[in-house]
Amino acid sequence: MVQYQMFELSFPCDNPFGEVTGQFTDEAGITTTVRGFAAADNMVKVRFYPAVCGKYTYEVSGEVTDSGSVICKPAAENTGVHGIVRACGTHFRYDDGTWFYPFGTTVYALVHQEKTLVDRTMKTLEQAPFNKVRMCVFPKHYDYNHNEPELFAFEKKEDGKFDVECPCFAFFEELERRITELDGMGIQCDLILFHPYDRWGFANLTMEEAKTYLDYLIRRLSAFPNVWWSLANEFDLMKYTQEEWEEIAAFVAGQDVFHHLLSNHNCIEFWDFDNRDTTHVCLQIKSCDEVSGFINKYGKPLMVDECCYEGNIAYEWGNISAFEMVNRFWIATVQGGYCTHGETYLSDDGILWWSRGGILKGESAKRIAFLKEIIYALPGPLTYCGFEFSRDRYDEIREHPEKAENDFWRAVASVPWERAKGAMLSGKEYAGCVGDEAYLKYLERKCAAVTQFHLSENHSYDVALIDVWNMTRKKVMTGVSGTVTVTLPGKEGTAVLALRR
């Protein structure tokens, strides 16, 4: 057994769908109980995720029995093995304490393509900057994705309908193989459990059927260190009520004894991110301007998991420019949030990355890699340090105009909230910091020739000018402190980075 890596026990069993449990007890006397699952060839498997090193004793009971002990060795250094990613304040951290900064992409139907295409996608991901992939358990029926998969999560009954009581072992073996492959590349698998784009009936499972499916899935996959649970893609387009979604969230969180990250993705109506089982915020939004406000509101890490796609299809959500994709990444990141890439370029073979994978055709990925390099070189995660015009501040000035700092704030508070918010966002400053160790300011589409940079007066800093499109970084000041004026090139896509000396 190796720390942070899945450990598996396997047994032949006459009744593999019967109940089997495994209890693992560490040297501190802490016991974790996991439930076994039926696998191919009349086998039952019991899987465990060891977070601490040392000796474990285990006892398997139910349809099969076994007991023994095993030593958990430390994860080898410099192997990229860090454990499960958790929410840590408004950011993410692995179990070993290493910060995780998500730079994601979306390939919805990745595992439902022919093997050669999936292999090609994996090869592309191996060379790409992305460390998180959004993908579905169920196949997708939508424009540019009408292929019939070879395997499904369930076997079919004689009437041709899928039977949630009969998981397709070959499908789950392939899904696991790809999740394991992603893990070897340091990529988190953000696994989407439901979605509305369906022609097979998976979007219409009853609650009882949904729980049967989820029960098996969680027994089988929860010991994988690189899995996140995404309840749905565009949950608000599906038939389940809010109460039923909350029941599903509670079920997933309750069955997963290793407590993986869990969230839910919207089309229009946001999920309730105050939900007790929800670990982080997941948004589909076109504008990333309000990222810092949402982080403040929920006090959880925030993923903009869909900010439109770089591409050229007819749909407005799938034809933003490469520069605009990069722009939205920078805007979200500097505010202390995280963003997800997607690509929808038309091609002769009809294979679009966002749905089926293949190869990347756009220009944003290499610029996202440049941003990723900058962020991972910082001494810690960014938090927003620009001015946040909150609803509370608006209400306060509206009720007590004399508390306004100046006539401008008084005027802002005199108009309806939506207009006030729009006025403030139009002039929002995108500035993040790592305490007083580093400051990062992004000018997005502004073409200013100068900008002020507000640094700590207690330390000295070196200041660099960054071109986010041309991927250049040039030191322009050394040993400065306090409020400094930085000369800019007067073009879009400029950032300024100050690092403490």
MARSETOR-966441 format. One line per 2 residues: number of its first residue (from 1); their letters; for each residue x, y, z of C-alpha. Coordinates in Angstrom, 3 decimals, padded with zeros to 6 digits, always signed. Layout:
<sites>
NUM	A	X:Y:Z; ...
</sites>
This chain:
<sites>
1	MV	+000.000:+000.000:+000.000; +001.275:+003.470:-000.905
3	QY	+000.112:+006.703:+000.695; -002.399:+008.686:-001.415
5	QM	-002.817:+005.829:-003.905; -005.771:+003.483:-004.152
7	FE	-005.388:+000.089:-002.460; -007.516:-002.820:-003.655
9	LS	-008.532:-006.229:-002.330; -010.195:-008.649:-004.726
11	FP	-012.145:-011.864:-003.978; -014.087:-014.480:-005.994
13	CD	-017.702:-014.517:-004.866; -020.805:-016.563:-005.693
15	NP	-023.009:-013.529:-005.034; -020.921:-010.486:-006.034
17	FG	-023.909:-008.132:-005.712; -024.373:-009.072:-002.082
19	EV	-023.181:-006.776:+000.675; -019.447:-006.721:+001.393
21	TG	-017.708:-004.247:+003.663; -014.100:-003.602:+004.507
23	QF	-012.865:-001.949:+007.695; -009.394:-000.387:+007.649
25	TD	-007.873:+000.729:+010.964; -004.691:+002.799:+011.165
27	EA	-002.161:+002.952:+013.995; -004.075:+005.764:+015.697
29	GI	-007.108:+003.509:+015.967; -009.142:+005.387:+013.369
31	TT	-011.340:+003.011:+011.372; -012.703:+003.711:+007.888
33	TV	-015.460:+001.484:+006.545; -015.769:+001.019:+002.789
35	RG	-018.278:-000.985:+000.781; -017.285:-003.514:-001.816
37	FA	-018.683:-003.743:-005.333; -019.326:-006.393:-007.941
39	AA	-016.762:-006.667:-010.725; -016.276:-008.860:-013.791
41	DN	-015.810:-012.646:-013.563; -017.818:-012.985:-010.307
43	MV	-015.334:-010.957:-008.342; -015.908:-008.546:-005.469
45	KV	-013.487:-005.677:-004.941; -012.898:-003.543:-001.878
47	RF	-011.010:-000.274:-002.384; -009.383:+002.019:+000.146
49	YP	-007.624:+005.389:-000.010; -004.800:+005.635:+002.574
51	AV	-004.080:+009.206:+003.659; -001.588:+008.364:+006.423
53	CG	+001.436:+006.100:+006.522; +002.027:+003.174:+008.855
55	KY	+000.413:-000.162:+009.587; -003.252:-000.802:+008.779
57	TY	-005.281:-003.777:+009.880; -008.296:-004.709:+007.799
59	EV	-011.322:-006.948:+008.114; -013.639:-007.863:+005.253
61	SG	-017.106:-009.197:+006.060; -020.351:-010.075:+004.313
63	EV	-020.530:-012.325:+001.277; -016.772:-012.828:+001.611
65	TD	-014.542:-012.680:+004.692; -010.882:-011.887:+005.121
67	SG	-008.562:-010.114:+007.539; -004.950:-009.084:+007.681
69	SV	-002.580:-006.164:+007.899; -000.625:-004.084:+005.437
71	IC	+002.047:-001.399:+005.673; +001.364:+001.931:+003.974
73	KP	+004.606:+003.364:+002.638; +005.115:+007.105:+002.060
75	AA	+004.486:+008.435:-001.424; +007.779:+008.764:-003.265
77	EN	+009.076:+012.302:-003.665; +008.976:+014.037:-007.044
79	TG	+006.371:+011.630:-008.441; +003.477:+014.093:-008.510
81	VH	+001.540:+011.983:-005.989; -000.122:+014.380:-003.529
83	GI	-003.469:+012.820:-002.628; -007.033:+014.030:-002.901
85	VR	-007.631:+017.731:-003.616; -009.622:+019.500:-000.883
87	AC	-011.136:+022.929:-000.418; -008.854:+025.056:+001.755
89	GT	-010.451:+028.397:+002.527; -011.204:+029.878:-000.887
91	HF	-008.558:+027.793:-002.658; -007.631:+024.140:-003.219
93	RY	-004.967:+022.005:-001.585; -003.848:+018.376:-001.879
95	DD	-003.827:+016.109:+001.164; -000.052:+016.508:+001.484
97	GT	-000.431:+020.297:+001.773; +000.622:+021.196:-001.768
99	WF	-001.464:+023.968:-003.311; -003.539:+022.983:-006.336
101	YP	-004.454:+025.704:-008.822; -006.981:+024.352:-011.362
103	FG	-006.427:+025.144:-015.044; -009.166:+023.040:-016.556
105	TT	-010.644:+022.039:-019.865; -013.878:+020.355:-020.955
107	VY	-014.241:+017.154:-023.010; -017.760:+016.036:-022.149
109	AL	-018.006:+012.731:-024.009; -014.341:+011.763:-023.794
111	VH	-014.860:+008.118:-022.763; -017.709:+007.507:-025.211
113	QE	-015.598:+007.719:-028.359; -013.779:+005.012:-030.293
115	KT	-010.477:+003.959:-028.767; -008.287:+005.667:-031.373
117	LV	-009.966:+009.027:-030.697; -009.731:+008.648:-026.915
119	DR	-006.053:+007.736:-027.266; -005.503:+010.836:-029.404
121	TM	-007.247:+012.990:-026.785; -005.082:+011.553:-024.023
123	KT	-001.961:+012.233:-026.037; -003.104:+015.835:-026.515
125	LE	-003.803:+016.235:-022.806; -000.356:+014.916:-022.006
127	QA	+001.134:+017.893:-023.855; -001.485:+020.470:-022.795
129	PF	-001.362:+022.715:-019.695; -004.633:+021.499:-018.226
131	NK	-004.707:+019.796:-014.830; -008.468:+019.209:-014.628
133	VR	-010.860:+017.704:-017.180; -014.652:+017.878:-017.059
135	MC	-016.147:+014.671:-018.480; -019.438:+012.774:-018.277
137	VF	-020.323:+009.296:-017.059; -023.228:+009.167:-019.517
139	PK	-022.859:+009.740:-023.275; -023.967:+013.004:-024.817
141	HY	-026.519:+013.638:-027.572; -026.071:+017.108:-028.981
143	DY	-024.861:+018.892:-032.110; -021.451:+017.625:-033.233
145	NH	-021.858:+014.568:-031.013; -024.283:+012.014:-032.399
147	NE	-022.137:+008.887:-032.346; -023.406:+005.733:-030.655
149	PE	-020.988:+004.556:-027.969; -019.817:+000.974:-027.873
151	LF	-020.268:+000.730:-024.100; -022.681:+002.230:-021.582
153	AF	-022.743:+002.355:-017.786; -025.484:-000.304:-017.657
155	EK	-026.370:-003.456:-019.535; -029.566:-003.622:-021.560
157	KE	-032.557:-005.768:-020.644; -034.436:-007.926:-023.154
159	DG	-036.810:-005.020:-023.875; -033.854:-002.878:-024.928
161	KF	-033.953:-000.592:-021.886; -030.941:-000.072:-019.678
163	DV	-030.964:-001.766:-016.279; -029.363:+000.261:-013.474
165	EC	-029.184:-002.944:-011.423; -026.727:-004.398:-013.955
167	PC	-023.602:-002.241:-014.351; -021.564:-002.821:-017.476
169	FA	-018.226:-003.991:-016.123; -016.419:-003.374:-019.412
171	FF	-017.552:+000.276:-019.387; -016.410:+000.875:-015.831
173	EE	-013.085:-000.801:-016.501; -012.539:+001.559:-019.431
175	LE	-013.651:+004.576:-017.368; -011.234:+003.583:-014.607
177	RR	-008.429:+003.073:-017.078; -008.864:+006.620:-018.371
179	IT	-009.170:+008.113:-014.872; -005.962:+006.311:-013.920
181	EL	-004.292:+007.579:-017.083; -005.315:+011.133:-016.217
183	DG	-003.957:+010.686:-012.698; -000.612:+009.662:-014.126
185	MG	-000.542:+012.992:-015.993; -001.410:+014.964:-012.864
187	IQ	-004.931:+015.693:-014.130; -008.032:+015.765:-011.921
189	CD	-011.137:+014.090:-013.340; -014.158:+016.324:-012.698
191	LI	-016.743:+013.609:-013.256; -020.198:+014.820:-014.328
193	LF	-022.844:+012.477:-012.907; -025.934:+013.668:-014.850
195	HP	-026.752:+015.895:-017.823; -029.817:+016.718:-019.965
197	YD	-028.375:+016.010:-023.440; -029.637:+012.477:-023.787
199	RW	-031.453:+010.075:-026.118; -030.966:+006.861:-024.128
201	GF	-033.058:+007.588:-021.018; -030.260:+008.393:-018.565
203	AN	-031.605:+011.917:-018.014; -034.932:+010.460:-016.863
205	LT	-033.862:+008.066:-014.138; -036.185:+007.941:-011.163
207	ME	-034.698:+008.945:-007.829; -034.518:+005.271:-006.865
209	EA	-032.714:+004.435:-010.124; -030.411:+007.433:-009.720
211	KT	-029.397:+006.308:-006.242; -028.800:+002.744:-007.425
213	YL	-026.478:+004.061:-010.132; -024.714:+006.459:-007.765
215	DY	-024.303:+003.825:-005.075; -022.395:+001.558:-007.440
217	LI	-020.387:+004.393:-008.974; -019.251:+005.717:-005.596
219	RR	-018.359:+002.274:-004.236; -016.242:+001.758:-007.309
221	LS	-014.600:+005.159:-007.833; -014.383:+006.948:-004.484
223	AF	-010.928:+005.553:-003.652; -009.443:+007.171:-006.776
225	PN	-007.476:+010.210:-005.580; -008.084:+012.394:-008.655
227	VW	-011.904:+012.299:-008.842; -014.214:+015.271:-008.249
229	WS	-018.015:+014.925:-008.215; -019.946:+017.316:-010.441
231	LA	-023.614:+016.556:-009.844; -024.597:+017.687:-013.309
233	NE	-023.861:+019.669:-016.394; -026.610:+022.319:-016.470
235	FD	-028.620:+020.840:-013.610; -031.381:+023.421:-014.040
237	LM	-032.341:+021.959:-017.444; -033.147:+018.560:-015.914
239	KY	-036.389:+017.298:-014.406; -035.240:+016.902:-010.802
241	TQ	-036.581:+019.450:-008.319; -034.321:+021.540:-006.093
243	EE	-035.229:+019.278:-003.175; -034.304:+016.202:-005.213
245	WE	-030.965:+017.742:-006.216; -030.233:+018.441:-002.572
247	EI	-031.110:+014.826:-001.818; -028.712:+013.668:-004.547
249	AA	-025.956:+015.922:-003.186; -026.469:+014.551:+000.325
251	FV	-026.468:+010.987:-000.990; -023.205:+011.410:-002.893
253	AG	-021.513:+013.175:+000.021; -022.815:+010.612:+002.486
255	QD	-021.720:+007.574:+000.499; -018.249:+008.930:-000.280
257	VF	-016.252:+008.187:+002.868; -013.168:+009.874:+001.366
259	HH	-015.013:+013.187:+000.872; -014.036:+014.241:-002.628
261	LL	-014.844:+017.716:-003.907; -018.484:+018.186:-004.922
263	SN	-020.320:+020.918:-006.796; -023.000:+021.495:-009.423
265	HN	-022.984:+023.276:-012.799; -025.748:+025.570:-014.051
267	CI	-027.183:+026.752:-017.318; -029.049:+029.832:-016.063
269	EF	-029.988:+029.420:-012.406; -027.062:+029.052:-010.008
271	WD	-026.875:+026.090:-007.663; -027.176:+026.932:-003.974
273	FD	-023.492:+027.029:-003.085; -024.352:+027.502:+000.588
275	NR	-025.501:+023.877:+000.417; -023.686:+022.011:+003.187
277	DT	-022.493:+019.201:+000.909; -021.086:+021.577:-001.721
279	TH	-017.351:+022.129:-001.365; -016.784:+024.775:-004.028
281	VC	-018.534:+027.125:-006.425; -018.991:+026.047:-010.053
283	LQ	-020.342:+028.634:-012.496; -021.364:+028.957:-016.108
285	IK	-021.076:+032.701:-016.742; -020.047:+034.753:-019.756
287	SC	-018.445:+037.539:-017.755; -015.887:+036.872:-015.025
289	DE	-016.145:+040.380:-013.571; -017.959:+039.280:-010.406
291	VS	-015.687:+036.388:-009.413; -014.325:+038.135:-006.324
293	GF	-017.834:+039.064:-005.199; -019.022:+035.472:-005.444
295	IN	-015.967:+034.281:-003.511; -016.754:+036.770:-000.766
297	KY	-020.405:+035.751:-000.774; -019.856:+032.004:-000.429
299	GK	-016.437:+031.811:+001.217; -015.526:+028.803:-000.933
301	PL	-013.131:+028.147:-003.850; -014.625:+029.217:-007.167
303	MV	-014.387:+027.583:-010.588; -015.722:+029.327:-013.673
305	DE	-016.214:+025.977:-015.356; -017.794:+027.446:-018.449
307	CC	-017.045:+030.975:-019.662; -017.946:+030.196:-023.326
309	YE	-015.619:+028.395:-025.724; -012.889:+029.466:-028.079
311	GN	-014.171:+028.521:-031.521; -016.204:+029.423:-034.569
313	IA	-019.520:+027.566:-034.401; -022.796:+029.469:-034.826
315	YE	-023.797:+029.369:-031.171; -022.779:+032.518:-029.296
317	WG	-021.332:+030.441:-026.445; -018.976:+028.687:-028.854
319	NI	-017.315:+031.435:-030.887; -015.259:+033.696:-028.636
321	SA	-011.749:+034.513:-029.780; -008.602:+032.946:-028.381
323	FE	-007.670:+036.318:-026.887; -011.018:+036.580:-025.141
325	MV	-010.593:+033.091:-023.656; -007.183:+034.118:-022.315
327	NR	-008.644:+037.418:-021.109; -011.338:+035.643:-019.089
329	FW	-008.776:+033.290:-017.557; -006.710:+036.250:-016.372
331	IA	-009.721:+038.155:-015.038; -010.921:+035.150:-013.011
333	TV	-007.459:+034.171:-011.785; -006.326:+037.616:-010.593
335	QG	-009.496:+037.823:-008.473; -008.571:+034.603:-006.665
337	GY	-010.793:+032.321:-008.742; -010.093:+029.662:-011.364
339	CT	-011.227:+029.151:-014.940; -011.880:+026.317:-017.402
341	HG	-010.999:+026.230:-021.086; -013.101:+024.836:-023.907
343	ET	-012.746:+024.727:-027.676; -015.323:+024.462:-030.479
345	YL	-013.640:+024.842:-033.857; -015.375:+023.381:-036.902
347	SD	-013.349:+020.804:-038.794; -013.795:+018.424:-041.689
349	DG	-013.959:+015.408:-039.409; -016.680:+017.001:-037.263
351	IL	-014.724:+016.371:-034.057; -014.912:+019.309:-031.653
353	WW	-012.712:+019.247:-028.567; -015.388:+020.419:-026.100
355	SR	-017.476:+017.326:-026.709; -015.375:+014.556:-028.255
357	GG	-011.728:+015.534:-027.805; -009.089:+014.818:-030.432
359	IL	-006.551:+017.588:-030.930; -006.498:+021.252:-029.906
361	KG	-006.741:+023.680:-032.817; -006.908:+027.022:-031.004
363	ES	-004.376:+029.549:-029.768; -005.441:+029.989:-026.151
365	AK	-003.955:+026.817:-024.632; -000.327:+027.944:-024.897
367	RI	-001.237:+031.317:-023.338; -003.074:+029.532:-020.519
369	AF	+000.118:+027.531:-019.978; +001.999:+030.834:-019.653
371	LK	-000.461:+032.074:-017.015; -000.270:+028.737:-015.210
373	EI	+003.513:+029.007:-015.027; +003.239:+032.490:-013.492
375	IY	+000.630:+031.442:-010.915; +002.459:+028.288:-009.835
377	AL	+005.652:+030.327:-009.326; +003.951:+032.617:-006.794
379	PG	+004.623:+032.033:-003.081; +000.972:+031.138:-002.464
381	PL	-002.581:+031.520:-003.815; -003.895:+034.897:-004.936
383	TY	-006.644:+036.774:-003.161; -008.434:+039.781:-004.601
385	CG	-007.097:+043.084:-003.280; -008.971:+045.526:-005.489
387	FE	-011.992:+047.543:-004.375; -015.180:+045.471:-004.002
389	FS	-018.420:+047.463:-004.196; -020.657:+045.110:-002.222
391	RD	-024.429:+045.110:-001.890; -023.992:+045.786:+001.839
393	RY	-021.932:+048.913:+001.113; -024.517:+050.046:-001.455
395	DE	-027.362:+049.602:+001.039; -025.427:+051.464:+003.721
397	IR	-024.738:+054.520:+001.538; -028.260:+054.455:+000.127
399	EH	-029.681:+054.646:+003.649; -027.023:+057.050:+004.921
401	PE	-025.761:+059.213:+002.010; -023.581:+061.198:+004.390
403	KA	-021.349:+058.105:+004.757; -020.347:+058.238:+001.089
405	EN	-016.670:+059.030:+000.524; -017.533:+061.452:-002.273
407	DF	-020.253:+062.561:-004.669; -019.523:+059.653:-007.017
409	WR	-020.368:+056.994:-004.403; -023.434:+058.983:-003.414
411	AV	-024.577:+059.015:-007.052; -023.935:+055.299:-007.439
413	AS	-026.032:+054.508:-004.372; -028.888:+056.673:-005.630
415	VP	-029.718:+054.390:-008.592; -031.216:+050.857:-008.552
417	WE	-028.765:+048.123:-007.520; -028.379:+046.532:-010.955
419	RA	-027.408:+049.857:-012.511; -025.077:+050.626:-009.617
421	KG	-023.407:+047.244:-009.916; -022.966:+047.677:-013.658
423	AM	-021.392:+051.095:-013.166; -018.924:+049.722:-010.628
425	LS	-017.984:+046.618:-012.633; -017.239:+048.697:-015.717
427	GK	-014.389:+050.336:-013.849; -013.313:+047.406:-011.690
429	EY	-009.599:+046.972:-011.041; -008.353:+043.397:-011.364
431	AG	-005.639:+043.136:-008.732; -004.625:+040.141:-006.643
433	CV	-001.978:+039.637:-004.014; -000.230:+036.963:-001.958
435	GD	-000.101:+038.825:+001.335; +002.680:+041.370:+000.909
437	EA	+004.863:+038.885:-000.975; +003.472:+039.385:-004.483
439	YL	+001.048:+041.658:-006.323; -000.497:+040.984:-009.732
441	KY	-002.590:+043.491:-011.655; -004.295:+042.818:-014.991
443	LE	-005.413:+045.629:-017.300; -007.547:+043.300:-019.524
445	RK	-008.796:+045.223:-022.599; -007.723:+048.639:-021.357
447	CA	-005.075:+050.380:-023.456; -003.595:+052.589:-020.749
449	AV	-000.120:+054.063:-021.105; +000.403:+054.186:-017.316
451	TQ	-001.041:+052.585:-014.199; -000.549:+052.933:-010.481
453	FH	+000.545:+049.922:-008.484; -000.099:+049.944:-004.746
455	LS	+002.639:+047.977:-002.975; +003.533:+047.587:+000.688
457	EN	+005.749:+050.382:+002.016; +007.506:+047.937:+004.348
459	HS	+009.332:+045.946:+001.669; +010.989:+046.493:-001.689
461	YD	+009.816:+044.884:-004.902; +010.881:+044.118:-008.434
463	VA	+008.203:+044.911:-011.011; +007.739:+043.100:-014.311
465	LI	+005.578:+043.961:-017.304; +003.707:+040.983:-018.810
467	DV	+002.236:+040.636:-022.298; -000.356:+037.891:-021.877
469	WN	-000.715:+037.203:-025.610; +002.898:+037.345:-026.731
471	MT	+003.870:+035.557:-023.514; +006.681:+037.916:-022.568
473	RK	+007.810:+039.132:-019.166; +010.194:+042.063:-018.750
475	KV	+011.516:+043.586:-015.528; +010.855:+047.339:-015.556
477	MT	+011.489:+048.398:-011.933; +013.718:+047.206:-009.112
479	GV	+013.700:+047.904:-005.414; +010.496:+049.978:-005.320
481	SG	+007.807:+050.213:-002.646; +004.585:+052.057:-001.849
483	TV	+002.482:+053.475:-004.663; +004.426:+053.423:-007.927
485	TV	+003.539:+054.496:-011.452; +004.291:+051.916:-014.121
487	TL	+004.624:+052.833:-017.797; +002.557:+050.546:-020.031
489	PG	+002.623:+049.815:-023.784; -000.942:+051.100:-024.298
491	KE	-002.326:+047.816:-025.612; -004.783:+045.151:-024.561
493	GT	-003.664:+042.168:-022.541; -001.089:+043.772:-020.261
495	AV	-000.348:+042.662:-016.681; +002.015:+043.953:-014.017
497	LA	+003.661:+041.650:-011.469; +005.548:+042.784:-008.358
499	LR	+007.571:+040.283:-006.330; +009.123:+041.009:-002.962
501	R	+012.921:+041.022:-003.081
</sites>
